[in-house]
Amino acid sequence: MWPFEKPQVTIGPMRSDHAAFAAKLHSASFAHGWSEDEIRRMLSNSGCVGCVAVEPKSRKPLGFVLAQCAADEAEILTIAVAANARKLGVGQRLLRHEIPTLVAKGVRSLFLEVDRNNQVALKLYNKFGFTEVGQRPGYYRLADGTTATALILRATIG
Ligand SMILES: CC(C)(COP(=O)(O)OP(=O)(O)OC[C@H]1O[C@@H](n2cnc3c(N)ncnc32)[C@H](O)[C@@H]1OP(=O)(O)O)[C@@H](O)C(=O)NCCC(=O)NCCS
């Protein structure tokens, strides 16, 4: 898609009209996708904070991140970048926008779960200071019927 340079992206708040794109990208990225309705419901929860990365010229959405706040803690529910836009810094841009937005809402501790084999995601989270605080063996059911351990990561952001 961008063979010679990193994509220009703008990051903005995620709205319910991004749900169709997000459901499609989520289903393409994970063994168990979320429907458009599920994503709309999440977005309507108070304390749900989402960001979308958009290619400015085409206005095509390239990725999104969704988090749920509860008092001074929040959980990243999901983050995904379109396959043809990965490894170009879009995931980092999303977190660089999402984290200050959460801090502005009073969040101090940010949690997430990640498959222990997801090296790309682990590298990304490592850059943002996440460290392991627990494990859930057998948490993920993979498309081939096997299971994988979830690592619980935490970062102090405020
Ligand atoms: C995880 C994901 C969101 C990262 O988004 P991205 O836009 O590809 O990430 P970035 O380009 O910002 O990369 C962040 C860091 O990850 C690492 N990285 C990215 N792609 C990599 C790859 N294919 N192999 C190894 N490391 C990689 C790099 O260290 C990069 O930092 P760098 O600047 O030093 O190169 C994206 O790969 C994705 O959507 N994956 C599928 C869904 C998923 O697994 N989500 C996480 C669930 S917990």
Ligand as a Chemical Component Dictionary entry (heavy atoms), coordinates in Angstrom:
data_LIG
# 
_chem_comp.id                   LIG 
_chem_comp.type                 NON-POLYMER 
_chem_comp.pdbx_formal_charge   0 
_chem_comp.three_letter_code    LIG 
# 
loop_
_chem_comp_atom.comp_id 
_chem_comp_atom.atom_id 
_chem_comp_atom.alt_atom_id 
_chem_comp_atom.type_symbol 
_chem_comp_atom.charge 
_chem_comp_atom.model_Cartn_x 
_chem_comp_atom.model_Cartn_y 
_chem_comp_atom.model_Cartn_z 
_chem_comp_atom.pdbx_ordinal 
LIG C1  C1  C 0 -0.821 -5.444 16.862 1  
LIG C2  C2  C 0 -1.114 -4.374 15.804 2  
LIG C3  C3  C 0 -2.315 -3.544 16.270 3  
LIG C4  C4  C 0 0.123  -3.467 15.700 4  
LIG O1  O1  O 0 -0.168 -2.418 14.802 5  
LIG P1  P1  P 0 0.924  -1.911 13.748 6  
LIG O2  O2  O 0 0.405  -0.688 13.117 7  
LIG O3  O3  O 0 1.289  -3.039 12.877 8  
LIG O4  O4  O 0 2.128  -1.587 14.746 9  
LIG P2  P2  P 0 3.299  -0.523 14.542 10 
LIG O5  O5  O 0 3.667  -0.439 13.109 11 
LIG O6  O6  O 0 2.901  0.719  15.247 12 
LIG O7  O7  O 0 4.471  -1.269 15.284 13 
LIG C5  C5  C 0 4.718  -1.166 16.606 14 
LIG C6  C6  C 0 5.971  -1.978 16.905 15 
LIG O8  O8  O 0 5.629  -3.356 16.768 16 
LIG C7  C7  C 0 6.710  -4.048 16.153 17 
LIG N1  N1  N 0 6.228  -4.687 14.941 18 
LIG C8  C8  C 0 5.236  -4.272 14.120 19 
LIG N2  N2  N 0 5.018  -5.209 13.169 20 
LIG C9  C9  C 0 5.919  -6.197 13.396 21 
LIG C10 C10 C 0 6.172  -7.457 12.765 22 
LIG N3  N3  N 0 5.468  -7.884 11.701 23 
LIG N4  N4  N 0 7.147  -8.234 13.284 24 
LIG C11 C11 C 0 7.847  -7.862 14.371 25 
LIG N5  N5  N 0 7.630  -6.681 15.007 26 
LIG C12 C12 C 0 6.662  -5.865 14.517 27 
LIG C13 C13 C 0 7.785  -3.081 15.915 28 
LIG O9  O9  O 0 8.648  -3.119 17.037 29 
LIG C14 C14 C 0 7.099  -1.759 15.906 30 
LIG O10 O10 O 0 7.938  -0.795 16.377 31 
LIG P3  P3  P 0 9.151  -0.174 15.470 32 
LIG O11 O11 O 0 8.738  1.238  15.262 33 
LIG O12 O12 O 0 10.305 -0.359 16.366 34 
LIG O13 O13 O 0 9.250  -0.953 14.199 35 
LIG C15 C15 C 0 -1.372 -4.978 14.403 36 
LIG O14 O14 O 0 -0.302 -5.811 14.047 37 
LIG C16 C16 C 0 -2.668 -5.797 14.325 38 
LIG O15 O15 O 0 -3.724 -5.254 14.027 39 
LIG N6  N6  N 0 -2.580 -7.115 14.579 40 
LIG C17 C17 C 0 -3.742 -7.982 14.557 41 
LIG C18 C18 C 0 -4.645 -7.711 15.732 42 
LIG C19 C19 C 0 -3.911 -7.875 17.055 43 
LIG O16 O16 O 0 -3.161 -8.810 17.253 44 
LIG N7  N7  N 0 -4.186 -6.930 17.983 45 
LIG C20 C20 C 0 -3.609 -6.957 19.316 46 
LIG C21 C21 C 0 -4.468 -7.780 20.201 47 
LIG S1  S1  S 0 -3.923 -7.783 21.899 48 
# 
loop_
_chem_comp_bond.comp_id 
_chem_comp_bond.atom_id_1 
_chem_comp_bond.atom_id_2 
_chem_comp_bond.value_order 
_chem_comp_bond.pdbx_ordinal 
LIG C1  C2  SING 1  
LIG C2  C3  SING 2  
LIG C2  C4  SING 3  
LIG C2  C15 SING 4  
LIG C4  O1  SING 5  
LIG O1  P1  SING 6  
LIG P1  O2  DOUB 7  
LIG P1  O3  SING 8  
LIG P1  O4  SING 9  
LIG O4  P2  SING 10 
LIG P2  O5  DOUB 11 
LIG P2  O6  SING 12 
LIG P2  O7  SING 13 
LIG O7  C5  SING 14 
LIG C5  C6  SING 15 
LIG C6  O8  SING 16 
LIG C6  C14 SING 17 
LIG O8  C7  SING 18 
LIG C7  N1  SING 19 
LIG C7  C13 SING 20 
LIG N1  C8  SING 21 
LIG N1  C12 SING 22 
LIG C8  N2  DOUB 23 
LIG N2  C9  SING 24 
LIG C9  C10 SING 25 
LIG C9  C12 DOUB 26 
LIG C10 N3  SING 27 
LIG C10 N4  DOUB 28 
LIG N4  C11 SING 29 
LIG C11 N5  DOUB 30 
LIG N5  C12 SING 31 
LIG C13 O9  SING 32 
LIG C13 C14 SING 33 
LIG C14 O10 SING 34 
LIG O10 P3  SING 35 
LIG P3  O11 DOUB 36 
LIG P3  O12 SING 37 
LIG P3  O13 SING 38 
LIG C15 O14 SING 39 
LIG C15 C16 SING 40 
LIG C16 O15 DOUB 41 
LIG C16 N6  SING 42 
LIG N6  C17 SING 43 
LIG C17 C18 SING 44 
LIG C18 C19 SING 45 
LIG C19 O16 DOUB 46 
LIG C19 N7  SING 47 
LIG N7  C20 SING 48 
LIG C20 C21 SING 49 
LIG C21 S1  SING 50 
# 
